[in-house]
Amino acid sequence: MSDDFEPKPLWTRDFTIITLGSVVSMFGNSMSGFAMSLMVLDISESTLLYSIYIAMFTLPQLIMPIISGALLDRFSRKRTIYTLDFISAALYLIMAAVLASGWFSFPVFAVYCFILGSIQSIYIVAYESFYPLLISEGNYQKAYSIASVLETLSAVMVPVSTFLYGKIGLAPLLLVNGICFFIAAIMETQIRAEEHYIEKQQITKLEGHHPVKQVITDIGEGFRYLSVEKGLLAVAAYFAFSAICGGVSSVIVLPYFKRTFTNGEYWFMFVMAFSLAGRAIGGMIHYRMKIPAAYRYAVAFAVYVIISVCEGIYLFFPFPVMMLLCFIVGIGGVTSYTIRISATQSYVPDEKKGRFNGAFNMLSTVGALVGEFAAGILSESFPERIVLLAAMLLCALAAVLFIGGGRKQVAAIYNRAE
């Protein structure tokens, strides 16, 4: 396929439904998620305890992605998506009722977050493996630029969340989120796409094997596939290190702003708004302008290094420079995401997407957990800005070693026509 290939229409019935459903659930989730973080910080007043709360949400993502990835290559991803959304709706509505009654227990809330993390880890694999099946040929970069812009715009609810949390508390926000998940689930039941990969996978099913043994076999096959595909392995290795640094940032930045500045959470949102603006503008650029296939690897490699440096140093500067650096990080981040996910999801066969995404997400989760725990511990002994700088320099080094060192194999994936 050449770059001159005229793509088919992107906005099919199924693609429109999945996009609208994502908008509804993303907006509700971003509103309640930030409020939950604020509540934990208000109660604990500790970066270490805050890191434990984040880790409780992240911990189930160690195992769930790889198991669910194997299962989702043999079962309906569509049914999994809307079923999990119905369950999420029920959980948010129940917790809203509990908090509205005035009862609260930090251990119970931590378990609740663990359950939500388990559901989300399965959902992400199902969604990432199903979404490409709804994209018409030649439209991968455009479709993922839309997904990135929508995710970015959903963060607009963060300042709304902060304001409402201060006025009415967490319970009403969880109620709204439960309703959003319920609406999204109903919409997703209307998707008509057929999942032909299930039929292909039935051919490889082991006769007479217990289902548990089949899952173990499929998990092993997922890692074998990743080890054979050297380009995919290099990408996964780099993003595991990127996740470490993302984990450090998620623990360091908000507490740093809250402790360093008066009304720090508002300054945090104001600075982060420039990152979101960069992501939104970058996503719109990618929707209208397609990066030539021959340059995608070079662009991605440069972006990986630049955003690592910018994110490592921005806390050392006054607010105007912070905003500029965050804007650069935003544009770079959406460029990184669009190139990586459009290239890998169009490269991996449909019947292996679940296992690949499961393995990829598991490695990323391991990285995130390492970063979260490391940040919580190191911030007790070292200045938070120094911890973040060290992490981001590590991320830049990983880009040089894995993406730069695996240039031939990674470029073969990034620079191929969709």
Secondary structure, DSSP 8 states (H G I E B T S, - for coil): --TT-----S--HHHHHHHHHHHHHHHHHHHHHHHHHHHHHHHH--HHHHHHHHHHHHGGGGTHHHHHHHHHTTS-HHHHHHHHHHHHHHHHHHHHHHHHTT---HHHHHHHHHHHHHHHHHHHHHHHHHGGGGS-TT-HHHHHHHHHHHHHHHTTHHHHHHHHHHHH-SHHHHHHHHHHHHHHHHHHTT-----THHHHHHHT--TT--HHHHHHHHHHHHHHHHHH-HHHHHHHHHHHHHHHHHHHHHHHHHHHHHHHSTTHHHHHHHHHHHHHHHHHHHHHHHHHS---GGGHHHHHHHHHHHHHHHHHHGGGS-HHHHHHHHHHHHHHHHHHHHHHHHHHHHHS-GGGHHHHHHHHHHHHHHHHHHHHHHHHHHTTTS-HHHHHHHHHHHHHHHIIIIIITTHHHHHHHHTS--
